[in-house]
Structures are given as C-alpha cells and as structure tokens.
Amino acid sequence: MEDKRTLDVQRPRGGARCRSRLPWLYAAAAVLLVAPVAGSQDDEAGAEAEPATVAEEIVVSANRYEVPASEVGSAVTVIEADEIERRNPVAVLDLLRTVPGTEVTHAGGPGKIATVRVRGGSGAQALVLVDGVRVNSVTGGTVDFAHLLAANIERIEVLRGPQATYGSEAMTGVVSITTGRGQAGLRLSGTGETGTHDHRRFELGLLGATDRWDYSVSAIDLSTDGVSHRAIEGGAVEDDPYENQTWSTRLGAAFAGDGRIDLRARSYRGDTAVDGFGLEDLNAMAAQDEDTVSLTVEKDLASFWRQTVRVGRTDATLLGTDPDTIWNNYEIRSEIRQIDLQSDVRLGTDNVLNLGLGTENRRGASAGTFDEEADLDSWFVQDQWSITDDVHVTAAVRGDEHSTFGSETSHRVTVSGGWSDGRGRVHGSYGTAFRAPNFNELYFPFSGDPNLLPETTEGFDIGVQQRLGDSGVTLDLTWFDIDFDQLIEFDLTSFTFGNVAQASSNGAEFTLRYRPDVTTSLEFSHTYNRTEDEATGNPLARRPKNRTTAVALLQPTARLAAAVMAAFVSDRTDSDGAVMDDYTKVDLHLSYSLSWLRPFVRIENLLDEDYFEVPGFVTPGRTIFVGLRLQRR
C-alpha cells in the first residue's frame, strides 16, 4: 500500500494536494484576482518620488504609553504596516530576522519549530504579546513563530533588555504584535501566490472605517509540499508538507466622546509533517491550534486621568499523531486568562504616572502526565518625567505574586537626553526581570520540581544616537550587558529540573538608517553578542557572536518597488559542542503597480545558501514565488 500522510484528509505522498479546509477562500481570491482592472494607468510611470517629511516613530511598548521614539530610553525597533507590506513576508519570523539583537532559529522548512531569542536569552525569556495578550506557552515557555503569519498586522515592536513592567518572561525583551486597524473608507484586497515546492498562498482582506466604527478582517490559506525535515545521509526520501489557515479581525468603536472599545481576535491552525531524530518518519504529524482574543476599553475619567481595561485569553493545543509509534502521539494544552487595568495620570504638563493592576490564570496540560494551573497577580507603578524638552526619565517598580513560588519584585529605570536641537541623544536603561517556571519544569512526571524558584536577570544598556544633519541618516550604537541567575536546567545528577545555572550575555548593537523620503529606506545593523555559561565557560548554544543584517526598501519608479533583505550569521556552537558554519541569506521582493493590480515575485535564499540553523534540520534552498495582489478602494 502506498504511504500516506494526513492533513485533515488523506493525501497520497507526492500526489495530489490535500483538500483545503477553506475552499471559499480559493474561490473568492480567484474572483478578485481575475477582475478587470478599471481606471487609468499612472501618468508618471517613470517619475521620481517626491521628497516628503518622514514622521517620527511613536513607541507604545517601551513605557506602556505612547511616546515619541526620541524620548524612549530603552532600545526598541518598530516595524510598521508600510514596511510589512513592502517586504511582503509570509511569516512574522521573516520580519524579526533583521531586528538588531534578535536571533531566529528555525528547525527546517515551513511549519517547523521556530524560536526567537533576544540579546542571548532563550526563547522562553522573551515575552511575546499579541494585541496585549500573552501567548508564551505555559507548558514549554516559548512561542512557535513558525505558524504566526504576517497578515493584517499594523505594527511590531521589539523592546530589548529586562522589562520589569511586563512581569514574567520579559527577561531579555518584549515582542509586541498589533492587529491592523481599519482606516477611513473601504478597502478590499486579495492576494494569490504560487511557487517552488507546490507552494500556494491565498489571502483576502477587508478594512475600513466610518466616523465612529473601524474594522479589519483577514483570512489566509497556505499550503506547500515543503522539504524533508531531517537531513538524512544518502538523501531525503520524502517531503514534509505544511498547511496553515489563519484569520484575524479587529472591530473598534468610539463612544462618549473620547472613549474607545476594541475587540481583536487572531486564530490559526498549522498542520505539518515531522520526522524523527536522524530518520524519516512517513506518518508522523503535528497540528497546532491557537486562538487569541482581547477586549480593550479606554476612557478619560478626568482631564488628567485616562483609564484602560483589557480582558484577554489565549488557548493553544499541540496535537501529535503517528500510527507507527506511541512516542509521537501527544496532546499538550496551554491556556491563559488575563485582566489588566492601567491608569495614566498626568501630574502636570511634564509628568505622567502609570498605575497598573493585573491578574492571570494559567492552565497547562499534557495528556496522561499532568493537568495543573497557577494564578499570578501583579501591580506596577511607573513615573515618566520630562525634566526638560530634551531630557526624559522613567522609573518603575512591579510586584508579582505567584501561587506556586511566592512573590517577586522587579525594577526599571530609563533615561533619554538630547542635544543639538534633537539631532543627537544618549539613551540608557537598567532593569531586573524574572521568568516563572513553566508547567513542564514544575510538574512533568519524574523530572518536574514544584519547588523551583523563578529565573532572574539584571541588565543595562547605554547608547548614543546621532542624526547627520538633514541627510536622513541616523546612527545608533548601544552597549548591553545582562546577567542571568537561578537558570532552570535539567540536572544530570538528580535527573530533575533545578535552579542550577548562571550565565551572562553582553555586546553591542550598531544601526545605520537612511530615510531621505517616504519611498526609500536603507537600514544596516550589526550585533556583537558574547554569551557564557558561567559553570563551563562555554558560549550558550546556538548564539552567534556576530550577526549583520541589511534591509533596502526602494521605489526606482512610480510603478516599480523593490525590497532586499540580507542577513549574515557567524558560526555557532551547538549544545553538544558541534560548530555550525556561518551563512548569508538574501531575500528579494519585486512588484509592479498597474492601478489596482500589483504583480510580484519573491525569491527566498537568493544565493541558494546551504546552511543549518539547527543541526540536522534542513533549510530550503533557493525558492521562487510569483503572485498577484489586488487592492480596491
């Protein structure tokens, strides 16, 4: 009998594609993409883009309050909707690859486990928020970015360094992802794409706004034959297919003058074929479902006091099936319920006091092994003070009470001081943070220890930023240093998890950005990161010492747009001492505007680099995709 894998339906291996669970999406996308293009062509096809003022970035995550980037003391990178659209990535991890101080580790092709590390920490030591809701797994601690597609995302903020005001998991930074908000009018969009490895991607989007309401809806259906998960001596014998269905929505409304209510939801299901360690597995499958919902209400209660209430939940299930062995059959559930209250109180024109209360219920279960829950209550106080027009200081303290290990207190101080009419500034931050033990570490049979203490970290960064006149060039150089204590690792003497390790991570982040107008953006970054396990003196596993990235967003003519993304990663040492060679990965996106219709081509791994991000797990070679995007207002 011919071997088969199941992605919701049986599919002959190497044969016809499995049937999509969203056939309406294919049909609707086809109708959109073959619709006649109305309207005249641009009259200025070869015209150069007119110079325009580039607005200063607004940062939300750093101080949990909107402030201009020039007033932020912490190191933060903001990726906004325009850049996301021009780069046309499939997944969020493709955007994070070019963020300074951030490393993506992807164990294979599409749908395989992808982890994001910040400043040398582990994937579990960086907090990930989707619309303000925590999505880190309560069982394993990490976020699998392989399934998080980059559709209907308004902005991504990557905040680096210990972040006390966010509580558990924010030891090395915070990745905050915000769903898109509808704008005035009505816009309908559709995308169809095909490419190497029988890749198919269809996307529909609808967004708009009236005087009172705004809305956005997006749905994606993605499928690919992929590549073999494992690198097998003598060559792979089969591909490992992947499918993903994602939808997201945001509905907002104004009320009572300055009040606002936002309902946001994002849901995905990713199905992927997996292989065993060092061997092909013809029938093993893994399916991950995740649903995130948040409801946020904001309202001025007085001229000096704005109140925000957010209720959110995340539900995730990872299901493994394999008829050939019991080891690949599992069901793991992660649930988070959270309520956050934040009061922003103005104490005069130059001082804002932020007061927060929060409560979480975390539940984790692994079928046949454990089903546990924990409660986490918190409070924080932060003062933001503008000493002068150019000097801005914040000081914060947060307390957390965990139902298992007790209380933890964290602190954070930042400063941003400018000179030369705002063209240059120094910025710095100091903070402490912690990570609560995850449920696997606490309760897994025989190896878990319910008496574990939280991991803790203490770190600082200090940097200098300078704008070179009116040229559009900005330089930034930042030094950082982080110490980790009470790290939880598997103790080979007791065969249980324990607080047995200490580590350090330090280095520098350099960024050069050139933005002469709204159509052109060139950004170069280099991160030097030295990590050390203090018990052995060895570098932490899979942390490159040097990492260089570049992003070029260009518009040579009024119709033609190009995006080039490149990353060089130096050699890394794995946990067993094996050295992974350095590599360079270059991606290219070209598009041509024809009124409503925009044909495009994407090339990933343009240089056809042969490399590993995780030893033994194959990364795809050069892959080419072509597609059409329709936008109608």
Rosetta blueprint (number, residue, H / E / L):
1 M L
2 E L
3 D L
4 K E
5 R E
6 T E
7 L L
8 D L
9 V L
10 Q E
11 R E
12 P E
13 R L
14 G L
15 G L
16 A L
17 R L
18 C L
19 R L
20 S L
21 R L
22 L L
23 P H
24 W H
25 L H
26 Y H
27 A H
28 A H
29 A H
30 A H
31 V H
32 L H
33 L H
34 V L
35 A L
36 P L
37 V L
38 A L
39 G L
40 S L
41 Q L
42 D L
43 D L
44 E L
45 A L
46 G L
47 A L
48 E L
49 A L
50 E L
51 P L
52 A L
53 T L
54 V L
55 A L
56 E L
57 E L
58 I E
59 V E
60 V L
61 S L
62 A L
63 N L
64 R L
65 Y L
66 E L
67 V E
68 P E
69 A H
70 S H
71 E H
72 V L
73 G L
74 S L
75 A E
76 V E
77 T E
78 V E
79 I E
80 E E
81 A H
82 D H
83 E H
84 I H
85 E H
86 R H
87 R H
88 N L
89 P L
90 V L
91 A E
92 V H
93 L H
94 D H
95 L H
96 L H
97 R L
98 T L
99 V L
100 P L
101 G L
102 T E
103 E E
104 V E
105 T E
106 H E
107 A L
108 G L
109 G L
110 P L
111 G L
112 K L
113 I L
114 A E
115 T E
116 V E
117 R E
118 V E
119 R L
120 G L
121 G L
122 S L
123 G H
124 A H
125 Q H
126 A E
127 L E
128 V E
129 L E
130 V E
131 D L
132 G L
133 V E
134 R E
135 V L
136 N L
137 S L
138 V L
139 T L
140 G L
141 G L
142 T L
143 V L
144 D L
145 F H
146 A H
147 H H
148 L L
149 L E
150 A L
151 A L
152 N L
153 I E
154 E E
155 R E
156 I E
157 E E
158 V E
159 L E
160 R E
161 G L
162 P L
163 Q L
164 A H
165 T H
166 Y H
167 G L
168 S L
169 E L
170 A L
171 M L
172 T L
173 G E
174 V E
175 V E
176 S E
177 I E
178 T E
179 T E
180 G L
181 R L
182 G L
183 Q L
184 A L
185 G E
186 L E
187 R E
188 L E
189 S E
190 G E
191 T E
192 G E
193 E E
194 T E
195 G E
196 T H
197 H H
198 D H
199 H E
200 R E
201 R E
202 F E
203 E E
204 L E
205 G E
206 L E
207 L E
208 G E
209 A E
210 T L
211 D L
212 R L
213 W E
214 D E
215 Y E
216 S E
217 V E
218 S E
219 A E
220 I E
221 D E
222 L E
223 S E
224 T E
225 D L
226 G L
227 V L
228 S L
229 H L
230 R E
231 A L
232 I L
233 E L
234 G L
235 G L
236 A L
237 V L
238 E L
239 D L
240 D L
241 P L
242 Y E
243 E E
244 N E
245 Q E
246 T E
247 W E
248 S E
249 T E
250 R E
251 L E
252 G E
253 A E
254 A E
255 F E
256 A L
257 G L
258 D L
259 G E
260 R E
261 I E
262 D E
263 L E
264 R E
265 A E
266 R E
267 S E
268 Y E
269 R E
270 G E
271 D E
272 T E
273 A E
274 V L
275 D L
276 G E
277 F L
278 G L
279 L E
280 E L
281 D L
282 L L
283 N L
284 A L
285 M E
286 A E
287 A E
288 Q E
289 D E
290 E E
291 D E
292 T E
293 V E
294 S E
295 L E
296 T E
297 V E
298 E E
299 K E
300 D E
301 L E
302 A E
303 S L
304 F L
305 W E
306 R E
307 Q E
308 T E
309 V E
310 R E
311 V E
312 G E
313 R E
314 T E
315 D E
316 A E
317 T E
318 L E
319 L E
320 G E
321 T E
322 D L
323 P L
324 D L
325 T L
326 I L
327 W L
328 N L
329 N L
330 Y E
331 E E
332 I E
333 R E
334 S E
335 E E
336 I E
337 R E
338 Q E
339 I E
340 D E
341 L E
342 Q E
343 S E
344 D E
345 V E
346 R E
347 L L
348 G L
349 T L
350 D L
351 N E
352 V E
353 L E
354 N E
355 L E
356 G E
357 L E
358 G E
359 T E
360 E E
361 N E
362 R E
363 R E
364 G E
365 A E
366 S E
367 A L
368 G L
369 T L
370 F E
371 D E
372 E E
373 E E
374 A E
375 D E
376 L E
377 D E
378 S E
379 W E
380 F E
381 V E
382 Q E
383 D E
384 Q E
385 W E
386 S E
387 I L
388 T L
389 D L
390 D L
391 V E
392 H E
393 V E
394 T E
395 A E
396 A E
397 V E
398 R E
399 G E
400 D E
401 E E
402 H E
403 S L
404 T L
405 F L
406 G E
407 S E
408 E E
409 T E
410 S E
411 H E
412 R E
413 V E
414 T E
415 V E
416 S E
417 G E
418 G E
419 W E
420 S L
421 D L
422 G L
423 R L
424 G E
425 R E
426 V E
427 H E
428 G E
429 S E
430 Y E
431 G E
432 T E
433 A E
434 F E
435 R E
436 A L
437 P L
438 N L
439 F H
440 N H
441 E H
442 L H
443 Y H
444 F L
445 P L
446 F L
447 S L
448 G L
449 D L
450 P L
451 N L
452 L L
453 L L
454 P L
455 E E
456 T E
457 T E
458 E E
459 G E
460 F E
461 D E
462 I E
463 G E
464 V E
465 Q E
466 Q E
467 R E
468 L L
469 G L
470 D L
471 S L
472 G L
473 V E
474 T E
475 L E
476 D E
477 L E
478 T E
479 W E
480 F E
481 D E
482 I E
483 D E
484 F E
485 D E
486 Q E
487 L E
488 I E
489 E E
490 F E
491 D E
492 L L
493 T L
494 S L
495 F L
496 T E
497 F E
498 G E
499 N E
500 V E
501 A E
502 Q E
503 A E
504 S E
505 S E
506 N E
507 G E
508 A E
509 E E
510 F E
511 T E
512 L E
513 R E
514 Y E
515 R E
516 P E
517 D E
518 V L
519 T L
520 T E
521 S E
522 L E
523 E E
524 F E
525 S E
526 H E
527 T E
528 Y E
529 N E
530 R E
531 T E
532 E E
533 D E
534 E L
535 A L
536 T L
537 G L
538 N L
539 P L
540 L L
541 A L
542 R L
543 R L
544 P L
545 K L
546 N E
547 R E
548 T E
549 T E
550 A E
551 V E
552 A E
553 L E
554 L E
555 Q L
556 P L
557 T L
558 A L
559 R L
560 L E
561 A E
562 A E
563 A E
564 V E
565 M E
566 A E
567 A E
568 F E
569 V E
570 S L
571 D L
572 R E
573 T E
574 D L
575 S L
576 D L
577 G L
578 A L
579 V E
580 M E
581 D L
582 D L
583 Y E
584 T E
585 K E
586 V E
587 D E
588 L E
589 H E
590 L E
591 S E
592 Y E
593 S L
594 L E
595 S L
596 W L
597 L E
598 R E
599 P E
600 F E
601 V E
602 R E
603 I E
604 E E
605 N L
606 L L
607 L L
608 D L
609 E L
610 D L
611 Y L
612 F L
613 E L
614 V L
615 P L
616 G L
617 F E
618 V L
619 T L
620 P L
621 G L
622 R L
623 T E
624 I E
625 F E
626 V E
627 G E
628 L E
629 R E
630 L E
631 Q E
632 R E
633 R L
